[in-house]
Amino acid sequence: MIDKTKYKYLFNVDSPGDIKEFSVVDLKGLCSEIRQYMVDVISQVGGHFGGGLGSVELTVALHKVFNTPSDLIVWDTGHQAYPHKIITGRRDQLHTIRRLNGLSGFLKRTESEYDAFGAGHASTSISAALGMATGSDILQTNKKVIAVIGDGAMTGGMAYEAMNNCGILKKNIIVVLNDNNMSIAPNVWQISNYFTEMISHPEYNRLKGAIWDLTGKLDDFGDRLRKVAARFESGIKSVITPGMLFEALGFRYFGPVNGHNVGQLVKLFTHIKDYPGPLLVHAITEKGKGYKPAEGHVQRLHASTPFDKITGKAIKKSEGKPSYTSIFGNAMVDLVKENSNIVGITAAMPDGTGLDILQQEFPQNYFDVGIAEEHAVTFAAGLATQGVIPVAAIYSSFLQRAYDQVIHDVALQKLKVIFAIDRAGLVGADGPTHHGTFDLSYLRMIPGMIVMAPKDEQELRDMMYTAVNKIEGPSAIRYPRGEGTGIQLRTNFEAIEIGKAEVLLHGEDVAILAVGNMVQYSIEAADLLKNAGINAEVINMRFIKPLDTKLLDNIANRFDKIVTVEENSIVGGFGSAVLEYFSDHNYKNDIVRIGLPDHFIDHGTQKELHRMIEIDPEGIFHKIKIFCKGKGIKEEVAV
Ligand SMILES: Cc1ncc(C[n+]2csc(CCOP(=O)(O)OP(=O)(O)O)c2C)c(N)n1
């Protein structure tokens, strides 16, 4: 329960309109209450945390100065937008964040009119904001448009594509660079070294008093700004400010400013909001600001499960089974021990992918390229041309960004790049931006790509070994978020024959062809079917491409009824591959595909979502029972 008596301002703010008359003292009070409220609520329910704590003053200042929702604030990535949610009418639902039917953990246009643009993936904000500014111009709606982007998101190429275009189009747009020097892990943004160098340059410091010294005392800010602005027209600024790079791209650079001084931010935004053309405000912030345990935390509590408010320590659940992520990370270490030509590549997700384990053991075999999935893939392709064996560890939903690179730079050139695709299937609380629901569809159509899905942790290890040692061209291994099955692992690796499935249960009434984590679910469903008098054969297909066609011929000849099960979109995935094969070979069996429906699935726990769309063991059982016993079942079963 939240003790509302502790709050003087927060519960009087139901929308940004309520802070318009706030004094600087009030704004400061509100900022500290937003932090307090985030700690109170997120410590109980979990969620993204450090980024939001660092963006409180920016959020309050922007909503104070601009006329939202008519003016448009585009938050990049969206994990740092909890303060924005809190002051745009969603304060009282914050405890539902990331839960089934609750608030989204990111930005969502259908959730609030204040969410100008949906987000979840990084580096999109400047492009979207430029589109909005241009749209506002065309329709003459005279809206102010502000993009807020982190230094981590600035490592994504799209941000530069957008800035370049801003310089060309010269629309009125404000980009706020929320620079906390952190991505999830410490950021690998080379330009921040440039800023540091610039800011510490003696020449810059000598002239600092005369230029945009917004970090200091700014009581006479208005007058000085005008005077200094005039001098800048002569071009001095472009030579001596850290914003030279942005200036070269066509932005007017303001900063660096203290992103936690709300009064100063309000002044600055008020002054510049009517300036024409692209502006860039460089705000220095601190991830986890104002909450000691986050400030001392290596990842600044980027995201957390529920935690103890005092210590910041996660409230531990009992030790579970090892995650696929950690199995992958440890397998990388074992593989590198056998062959030092293997390297792991992550796009800013060392912990998320498990490659932090490799980084610790073999730092020279590890690369964090920033939030730059496209680059990661082509970088891997380049490495492969030289005989290095790159393993690009990228979440299923983030690999979507690098699709052309997978086709054009890797597959077309038949390069040996191994894609380790974590978070394949429904990821749970992160929701539709992060669900990995399409990779089987988008990978299996690529010529020469071998696509695998392990049924358990051992098979993941063996597939990695197979990809390294038995496959010459590109390959992909996709596995789900979360725990494995908990099986005992062999220490040695074993190669798996390419395109070979395995029959796990023999039966005669129906054949269940399953991939990945759906194999285990299918075995459990087969158990339930047995009790209902239906004997199912369960096959672990292992390969989505190439399919085990010998086995498919055998199945088609032995079974009238065949079911495919996958945690991928029903459109174009594994089941579709089986249908194509059967159709091409004139088999007329009765086939039902079980998978993810052809619509975006919201957030909830993985378990809840599996239940809801009936791809948990009970759901699979239920569907197959109808299929085997009923008539016209396909209509009922098809998802
Ligand atoms: C395309 C893409 N790749 C990876 C991620 C995962 N991710 C979420 S937040 C984040 C770090 C963002 O850093 P920054 O933009 O500096 O924001 P901060 O959290 O530091 O405020 C990353 C890598 C993502 N959301 N999108």
The ligand as an SDF file (V2000), in Angstrom:
LIG
                    3D

 26 27  0  0  0  0  0  0  0  0999 V2000
   17.1050   -2.4970  -31.0010 C   0  0  0  0  0  0  0  0  0  0  0  0
   17.2810   -2.7200  -29.5300 C   0  0  0  0  0  0  0  0  0  0  0  0
   18.3490   -3.4160  -29.0820 N   0  0  0  0  0  0  0  0  0  0  0  0
   18.5000   -3.6260  -27.7540 C   0  0  0  0  0  0  0  0  0  0  0  0
   17.6000   -3.1440  -26.8580 C   0  0  0  0  0  0  0  0  0  0  0  0
   17.7250   -3.4570  -25.3900 C   0  0  0  0  0  0  0  0  0  0  0  0
   17.9030   -2.2430  -24.5870 N   0  0  0  0  0  0  0  0  0  0  0  0
   16.8880   -1.6780  -23.9200 C   0  0  0  0  0  0  0  0  0  0  0  0
   17.3150   -0.3040  -23.1090 S   0  0  0  0  0  0  0  0  0  0  0  0
   18.9040   -0.4410  -23.6160 C   0  0  0  0  0  0  0  0  0  0  0  0
   19.8990    0.5780  -23.1640 C   0  0  0  0  0  0  0  0  0  0  0  0
   19.4820    1.9360  -23.5710 C   0  0  0  0  0  0  0  0  0  0  0  0
   20.4370    2.8500  -23.1410 O   0  0  0  0  0  0  0  0  0  0  0  0
   20.1120    4.3960  -23.2150 P   0  0  0  0  0  0  0  0  0  0  0  0
   19.4700    4.7010  -24.5080 O   0  0  0  0  0  0  0  0  0  0  0  0
   21.3540    5.1210  -22.8890 O   0  0  0  0  0  0  0  0  0  0  0  0
   19.0310    4.6070  -22.1010 O   0  0  0  0  0  0  0  0  0  0  0  0
   19.2350    4.6030  -20.4890 P   0  0  0  0  0  0  0  0  0  0  0  0
   18.6530    3.3240  -20.0080 O   0  0  0  0  0  0  0  0  0  0  0  0
   20.6880    4.6910  -20.2050 O   0  0  0  0  0  0  0  0  0  0  0  0
   18.4950    5.7910  -20.0250 O   0  0  0  0  0  0  0  0  0  0  0  0
   19.0840   -1.5640  -24.4130 C   0  0  0  0  0  0  0  0  0  0  0  0
   20.3650   -2.0170  -24.9970 C   0  0  0  0  0  0  0  0  0  0  0  0
   16.4910   -2.4440  -27.3830 C   0  0  0  0  0  0  0  0  0  0  0  0
   15.5280   -1.9750  -26.5830 N   0  0  0  0  0  0  0  0  0  0  0  0
   16.3680   -2.2360  -28.7010 N   0  0  0  0  0  0  0  0  0  0  0  0
  1  2  1  0
  2  3  1  0
  2 26  2  0
  3  4  2  0
  4  5  1  0
  5  6  1  0
  5 24  2  0
  6  7  1  0
  7  8  2  0
  7 22  1  0
  8  9  1  0
  9 10  1  0
 10 11  1  0
 10 22  2  0
 11 12  1  0
 12 13  1  0
 13 14  1  0
 14 15  2  0
 14 16  1  0
 14 17  1  0
 17 18  1  0
 18 19  2  0
 18 20  1  0
 18 21  1  0
 22 23  1  0
 24 25  1  0
 24 26  1  0
M  CHG  1   7   1
M  END
$$$$
